[in-house]
Amino acid sequence: MGHNVYITRQIPEAGIRFLRDRGVDVEVNPHDRSLSTDELRGVAAGRDGLCAMLSDPIDAGILEAAAPRCRVIANYAVGFNNIDVSAATARGIVVTNTPGVLTEATADLTWALLLAVTRRIVESDPLVRSGRWTGWAPLQYLGRDVYGATLAVVGAGRIGTAVARRSVGFRMRVLYVARRDNPELDAMGAQRVELDEALREADFVSLHVPLTPETHHLVGPQELAMMKPTAYLINTARGPVIDEAALVEKLRAGHIAGAALDVYEEEPALAVGLAELPNVVCVPHLGSATHATRTRMAEMVAENLWAVLDGRRPANPVNPEVFKHSRL
């Protein structure tokens, strides 16, 4: 009997074609929406493998439905906080992700957000489109300078490092928050500091940490109060890293100058009041959204799925301990 894989949202054709070329029976969610928990439980049953999206909560119940046949869950994302990895490991299911491939695209988007909110791009665009713009004015939509400012990168992994790397052209002072020294950032003249110092010193705070119990609400009321009233907060990491209700409160009160967000605490819902704030730029989780990046992610999940189904170790396991009692 051939292998059977379910993909929970339409992905670029390259990944689907890769699997079908190897004889895998691939079924794709026909709906342009995320599946409900009950639907996920239903499609997981009887599958050899599952390609999941970050928006799919793969909990113990879904894993129970997938076992004992399911051998691999390939997440179409670098993050995997949507999957109960411990429960998957207990059932002998390999979990994989797509690290590295989306680093540069996400770093580019971070800078797009930083510049958009700082120079009030989104805020001023409707004026021109509406026909109400009467021409240049000396005090119209004044923003703040990026060149020569201080950037704090919170989380100095692949993406955080790539964001800091792009600051060189802006001659910025760079602070970074990390558990250990980052040689590349140190060579740039960046300084590793504690979170409190980064928040107090920075003109721009950019978040690049994974979502864990330790980073949930990493930036809350106390942390936001430490920031300069002229500072901006950018988040392309995970929504729950910020206490979104507290952010709305501080923005309304003018305690910080603005924020630019790609991710949200209760995605796709926004905290009450966030959408009405003019000093916030909100985009719909576009970090990896380039043709090349999403295509390569599709190829990576397909390669990870096929490796396990073919009896080999995948390139990107997030629970390598599962192999201790496996023939892979």
N, C-alpha and C positions, 0 to 999 in steps of 0.2 A: 504494500500500500504506500502511495506517495505521501509526501509531507503536505501539511495544511497550515496556512498562515492567515491570520486576520489582521488588517490594518485599519485602525480606528478613525482615520480621516484620510482624505485624498492627499497623496504626497506626489512629488514630481515623478514622472513616468519612468525615469531611469532606474529607480529602486525597484519598482514593480517588475519591470522588464528583466532586471538582473535575476530575480527569483524565478520568474516564469521560464526563463531560458534554461534554468536548471531543473525544470520539472516540478517546481513547487506550485501547488494549488493555492492561489492568492485570492482572497475575498476582501473587498474594500468597502467601508461604510459608504452607502450610497447617498447619505444625507449631508448637507452642508452645515453641519452642527456637531457639537460634541454629543456622545452617547450618554444616556442616563446610567446610573449605577446598575439598575436592573438590566438594561440593555448590554452593558459591559459584561455583566455576569453571564448573560445568555450567549454572547458571541465568544467568550473565553472558553466555554465548555467544548471539549472535543478538538481543540486546536493543538498543534505541535509547537506553534510559536505565535507571538502576539507583538505587533508593532504598536506601541502606545504613544500618545501625545502627552505633553506636560500637563494638559488640562484634564487628563484621565486619572481619577483617583483609584489606583490599583491597590485596593486594600486586601485584608486577609480573606474577606468573603469572596472576592473575585478570584483570588489565588486558589482558594479552596475549590471553586468551580472549575478552574483551569487544570488543577491536578487531578489525576496523576499523569495525564498525557503531556501537558505543556512542558517544554524543556527550556524555553527562552522567552524573555520579554525584552524587546529592544526599544528603548525610549528614544523618540525622535527629538532629542534635546541633550544639552550637556548636563543640565540639572536632572535630578531624579527624586526630588522630595515628594513627588506624587505617588511613588511606589513604596510599599512596605517591604523594604529590602530584606529585613530579618525574616519576615514570613516567607518570602520567596526562597531565601536560602534554606530555611527549614524544610521546604518541600523539594529541594534540589533543583530549583529553577534558576537559571543564569539570568542576571539582569545586566544589560549593556546600555551605554550612552554614546554620544557623539562629541567627544571633547576635541578642542583645538580648531576644528574646522570653522567655527563661528566667531573666533576671537577677533579677527580684523573687522568683520562686518559690525559686530557689536561695539567695538571701539569707535568706529566711524559714526555710528548712530549716537553714541554718547556725546561726541563732539557736536553733532548736528543739534542735539537737544540743548547743549550748553550754549551754543551760539544763538539758537532760536529764542531761548528765554531771555538771555542777556541783552540782545539787540532788539527784542520785542517784535520779532518777525511775524509770528502768528497773530499777535495782538493788532498789528498795524495793517496786515494784508487785507482784511475786510474793508477798510477805509478806501483803499485804492479801487477795489473791485466794485464798491457800491456807487461810485461816481460822485461821492461827497468830498473827495480830496480837492482842496482848493490850491494846492501847490506847496512848495517848500516853506518851512517856518523854522525859525531858530530854536524854538523850545519844543518841537514836535517829537514825541516818542523817544525821549532821551533814554539811552541805556547806560551800560557801564563798560569800561575797558576790560578786555581780556588780556591783551598784551601786557606782560610784566606783573600780572596778578599772581596770587598764591592758589595753587590747586592742591587739594587733599584727596588722595586716592585711598579709599577704605577697602582693603582687600587687594593684595598685590600678587594675584595669580596671573594667569595668561592674559585675561582681559584687562585687569587693572594695570598691568605692565604696559600693554599696548596703548591704553589711554594716556598713561604718563609719557610714553615715547612721543606721542603726537604733540605734547606740550612744548617740545624743544623749539619749534618754529614760532611759538608765542613768547619765548624767553620767560617762561614762568618759573617761579619758585615752586618746587614740588615737595610735598610732605606725603608720606605713605604710612598706613597703619597695617601691620602684619605681625605674625607670630615670630618671624625670623627675618634677618637681613635679606634683601634682594640685590644680588651683585650688579645686575644690569641697571637698576635704579640708582644704586649707590654710585656707579660709574658716571651717571648723568649728573651727579651732585644732589640727588634727592636725599631727604633726611627721614629716617624712620622715627616715628613718634607715637605716643599713646593717643587713643581716640579723643580724649578731652582736649589735648593740645591741638590736634588737627582741627577740631570743630571751632575752637577759639581763634585760630590763626587764619583759617582758609577764607578766601573769597568765593571759592567753588568747592563743594564737597561732592565727590562722585563715589557711589556705592557699587562694590564689586565682590561682595561676599556671597557664599552659598547660603541657602536657608537651612538652618539647623535650630535646635532648641536654644542654643546660645546666641544666635543672631536674630531670633524673632524679636521684633520691636527694638532692635539695636539702636535705632534713632527714635526716641520718644520725647515726651515733654521736656525732661531735664536736658537731653542732648540738644534739642532744638533751641532751648534757652541759652545755650553756650555759644551759638553761632552769632556772627555779626549781623546787625540789621540790614547790612548791605550785601549779605552773602546769599548764594544760591545752592540748592540741593538738587542733585541729579541722580536718578535711580534707574539703572538698566539691569539690576540684579534680580531680586525677587520682591514682590510687593510687600509681604509681611515683615520685611526688614525694617520698614517704617511704620510707626503708629500713625495711620492715615488721618484719623480724627484729630489727633494732636497737631498734625501738619496743617490741616485746614484752619484750626484755631490760631496757630502762630502766623500763618499767612494773612489771615483776616486782620490780625492785630498789628501787622507790619513788623513783627519781630524778626522776620527774614525777608529778603527782597523778592524771592521767587523760587519756583521749583519746576523741574522738567522730569516727567515720568513716562516710562515705557511699560511699567508693571504696577500692579495694584493689589491691595491687601485682600480684597474679596473679588478678584478678577472673574468676570468682566465688570462687575458693579464697582461704582466709585463711592467713596465716603460722601456723606451728605454735605453739600456745599462746595465740593471740590470743582465741579464742572463750571460753577459760576464765577470762579476767581480769575480775573484777567491776567494775573501774574504767574499763571501755571500753564505749561505746555503739556498736553496729554496725547500720547500716540498709542495705538493698539498692539503692544507687544511686538515691535518690529525689529528687535535686536539682530536677528539672523536673516531678516527678510530681503535678501538679494537673490537673484536667479541662481548665481553660481553657488552660493552658500547653501541654499535650501536643496539644490540638486545634489550637492556632495553629501549633505546630511542623509538624503534618501538612499544614496549609494552605500553610506556607512551602515545604516540600520539593516539594509539588505545583506551586506557582507557579514555583519554580526549574526543575523538570523541564520544565514546559510552555514556559517562556520559551525555553529552548534548542531544544527540539523545534520550536518555532514560528519559529525563526530570529532570536530576539532575545537580548540579553544579560540574564542573570538578575540579580536584585537582590543576591545574596549570593555572588559568586564568591570562592573562596579562592586561585585561581591565575589572576588577570586577565591574566598574561603569555601565556596560551594564545590570547588574542584577537589577538595581533600578526600571526598568519598565518591569521586566520579571517575569514569574511565577517560574523560577528556584530558 
